[in-house]
């Protein structure tokens, strides 16, 4: 999924005018959601964000729509070391 976001940022986004009404942008939101929640839940959050990405919905939310707080994914340390 990171690869899809990276592809969008490098090839699609530069050819289109900036139009995301939210802060952070949808692609930044996607990276943060994937990092924080993983592919399954992060993917659901990204899909929901893309479905509500329109000026009317952004205005109701004050143009801010951060990734919901939650446990960040971290590398597990090996027990006993």
ABEGO torsion letter per residue (X at the ends): XAAAAAAAAAAAAAABBBABABOBBAAAAAAAAAAAAEAAAAAAAAAAAAAABBAAAAAAAGGBBBBBBEBBBBBBBBBGX
